[in-house]
Amino acid sequence: ALHLVVSECKPKVKIVDLCEKGDAFIR
């Protein structure tokens, strides 16, 4: 699931911004 979020992060926004939201969602 984590690598999936990272994949979504790359093309859309900076990894920090979107991934942070995704990380919070996973937790």
N, C-alpha and C positions, 0 to 999 in steps of 0.2 A: 504493500500500500504506500509505503514511504517513497519508493522510487517512482511511483505513479504521480505522486504530488510534485516531485521534483521535475518530472517531464512536463507537467502542466505549467510549472513555474517558468521554465526556460523561455518559451516563446512569448509568453504573455507579459509578465512584469519582472522586475529584478527578483532574483531568487529569494532575497531576504523578505521582501514585502509579502508576496503571495505564499511562499513556503511557511512563513511564520503563521499565517492564518490556517494553512493546511495542517501544520503541526498541532496547533491548538484544537483543530477539528478532530484530528486522530486521537488526541488525548481526551 
